[in-house]
Amino acid sequence: MRKYNRLVTAFAAVASFAAVAPALAQQDVHLIARVPFAFAVGEANLPSDTYRLSRLNGHREMLLLRGDRTGALVRADEVPLPRTNSEPSLVFHRFGDQYFLREIRWEDTARLDLPETKAERRAAEGRADRAATRMETVIVTAAPR
């Protein structure tokens, strides 16, 4: 029975990737960022790596982060901004040694906000009574492609 469950799970994973692969293949990489630490985005935990960020065609709210070893697909809310000369960047919230991707400063006139996850709320609650380990904002610059 265990072998059957593994087989069904593997088949489902391959089928879902096959369904999503054509949409992902059409993506242009818009930003490249070297993230020097492991971090969480959505429900995924990603290692330190160089990530290519792109938005899905026809689904601008979906963001694809692809590293050399792994990646994630997450939903983000676009927030229009007044034109500035700021560089593209990734904004993380840090609690102790845990990093959470919360914002992508995409173009000169847009920002993508990622929702707070349960893991981030737990990290914030666990650190709330320890003044020395408050939330910090960490910014990693990205290069437009």
PEJO-V312470 format. One record per residue. PHI is phi in degrees with one decimal (999 if undefined). PSI is psi in whole degrees, -180 to 180 (999 if undefined). OMEGA is omega in radians with two decimals (999 if undefined). Layout:
phi=PHI psi=PSI omega=OMEGA
phi=PHI psi=PSI omega=OMEGA
//
This chain:
phi=999 psi=-39 omega=3.13
phi=-61.8 psi=-42 omega=-3.14
phi=-63.5 psi=-40 omega=3.11
phi=-63.3 psi=-43 omega=3.12
phi=-62.0 psi=-41 omega=3.11
phi=-64.9 psi=-41 omega=3.14
phi=-63.8 psi=-45 omega=3.13
phi=-64.4 psi=-42 omega=3.12
phi=-63.1 psi=-45 omega=3.13
phi=-63.0 psi=-42 omega=3.12
phi=-63.4 psi=-42 omega=3.13
phi=-63.0 psi=-41 omega=3.13
phi=-64.7 psi=-44 omega=3.13
phi=-64.9 psi=-42 omega=-3.14
phi=-64.5 psi=-42 omega=-3.14
phi=-68.6 psi=-38 omega=3.10
phi=-66.7 psi=-39 omega=3.12
phi=-63.4 psi=-34 omega=3.13
phi=-73.6 psi=-34 omega=-3.09
phi=-88.6 psi=-26 omega=-3.04
phi=-54.1 psi=-45 omega=3.12
phi=-60.5 psi=-38 omega=3.12
phi=-68.4 psi=-39 omega=-3.13
phi=-70.9 psi=-33 omega=-3.11
phi=-66.2 psi=-22 omega=-3.11
phi=-85.1 psi=2 omega=-3.01
phi=-83.7 psi=141 omega=2.99
phi=-96.5 psi=138 omega=3.08
phi=-78.0 psi=127 omega=-3.10
phi=-106.7 psi=-30 omega=3.13
phi=-136.5 psi=149 omega=3.02
phi=-129.2 psi=130 omega=-3.12
phi=-137.8 psi=135 omega=3.04
phi=-93.7 psi=112 omega=-3.14
phi=-100.6 psi=116 omega=-3.02
phi=-85.2 psi=13 omega=-3.13
phi=-147.2 psi=159 omega=3.05
phi=-72.4 psi=148 omega=-3.10
phi=-152.3 psi=166 omega=3.10
phi=-111.0 psi=141 omega=3.03
phi=-141.3 psi=125 omega=-3.04
phi=59.8 psi=-130 omega=3.11
phi=-98.0 psi=4 omega=-3.09
phi=-99.7 psi=145 omega=3.00
phi=-109.0 psi=121 omega=-3.06
phi=-114.9 psi=144 omega=-3.13
phi=-82.2 psi=170 omega=3.01
phi=-59.7 psi=132 omega=-3.06
phi=-173.9 psi=176 omega=2.97
phi=-96.2 psi=123 omega=-3.05
phi=-112.0 psi=140 omega=3.03
phi=-104.8 psi=127 omega=-3.08
phi=-112.0 psi=134 omega=3.09
phi=-148.3 psi=161 omega=3.10
phi=-108.5 psi=145 omega=-3.11
phi=-74.1 psi=135 omega=3.08
phi=-62.8 psi=132 omega=3.14
phi=81.0 psi=-11 omega=3.12
phi=-138.0 psi=71 omega=-3.04
phi=-61.6 psi=-18 omega=3.12
phi=-80.1 psi=-11 omega=-3.13
phi=-97.3 psi=131 omega=-3.09
phi=-119.2 psi=133 omega=3.12
phi=-109.3 psi=123 omega=3.04
phi=-109.3 psi=120 omega=3.14
phi=-122.5 psi=124 omega=3.05
phi=-106.0 psi=-176 omega=3.10
phi=-70.4 psi=-29 omega=-3.06
phi=-111.0 psi=-23 omega=-3.05
phi=-159.3 psi=178 omega=3.13
phi=-166.1 psi=180 omega=-3.14
phi=-153.3 psi=152 omega=3.05
phi=-118.0 psi=121 omega=-3.07
phi=-133.7 psi=158 omega=3.10
phi=-95.4 psi=137 omega=3.14
phi=-136.0 psi=151 omega=3.08
phi=-100.7 psi=128 omega=3.13
phi=-85.4 psi=134 omega=3.12
phi=-120.2 psi=117 omega=3.10
phi=-68.6 psi=143 omega=-3.13
phi=-127.6 psi=155 omega=3.01
phi=-67.0 psi=150 omega=-3.09
phi=-61.5 psi=129 omega=3.06
phi=-134.8 psi=175 omega=3.09
phi=-104.8 psi=30 omega=-3.11
phi=-78.6 psi=152 omega=3.13
phi=-82.2 psi=151 omega=3.03
phi=-60.8 psi=144 omega=-3.12
phi=-160.0 psi=164 omega=3.05
phi=-109.4 psi=134 omega=-3.12
phi=-113.0 psi=125 omega=-3.11
phi=-114.6 psi=149 omega=2.92
phi=-101.3 psi=134 omega=-3.12
phi=-119.4 psi=131 omega=3.04
phi=-124.9 psi=105 omega=-3.07
phi=63.6 psi=-118 omega=3.12
phi=-105.4 psi=15 omega=3.11
phi=-103.6 psi=131 omega=3.13
phi=-116.6 psi=140 omega=3.14
phi=-129.9 psi=124 omega=3.09
phi=-72.6 psi=123 omega=-3.08
phi=-121.2 psi=-22 omega=-3.04
phi=-154.3 psi=145 omega=3.03
phi=-125.7 psi=118 omega=3.07
phi=-86.7 psi=97 omega=-2.88
phi=-78.9 psi=-72 omega=-3.11
phi=-116.1 psi=-179 omega=-3.12
phi=-64.1 psi=-20 omega=-3.06
phi=-122.8 psi=14 omega=-3.11
phi=-144.8 psi=151 omega=3.06
phi=-135.3 psi=141 omega=3.08
phi=-108.9 psi=122 omega=3.11
phi=-99.2 psi=133 omega=3.08
phi=-103.5 psi=143 omega=-3.09
phi=-69.3 psi=152 omega=3.05
phi=-69.8 psi=134 omega=-3.13
phi=-96.0 psi=168 omega=3.08
phi=-60.9 psi=-39 omega=-3.14
phi=-63.1 psi=-39 omega=3.11
phi=-68.7 psi=-40 omega=3.09
phi=-61.6 psi=-42 omega=3.11
phi=-63.0 psi=-42 omega=3.14
phi=-63.6 psi=-40 omega=3.13
phi=-66.9 psi=-43 omega=3.14
phi=-66.8 psi=-39 omega=-3.14
phi=-68.0 psi=-25 omega=-3.11
phi=-100.1 psi=-7 omega=-3.01
phi=-57.9 psi=-36 omega=-3.09
phi=-91.0 psi=2 omega=3.12
phi=-110.6 psi=101 omega=-3.03
phi=-60.1 psi=-31 omega=-3.07
phi=-74.3 psi=-16 omega=-3.09
phi=-120.0 psi=47 omega=3.09
phi=-69.8 psi=168 omega=3.11
phi=-67.4 psi=135 omega=3.06
phi=-121.3 psi=152 omega=3.06
phi=-99.5 psi=129 omega=3.12
phi=-120.1 psi=129 omega=-3.10
phi=-113.8 psi=130 omega=3.07
phi=-114.7 psi=123 omega=-3.13
phi=-73.6 psi=152 omega=-3.13
phi=-126.7 psi=153 omega=3.11
phi=-105.3 psi=131 omega=3.07
phi=-69.8 psi=150 omega=-3.12
phi=-115.6 psi=999 omega=999
//
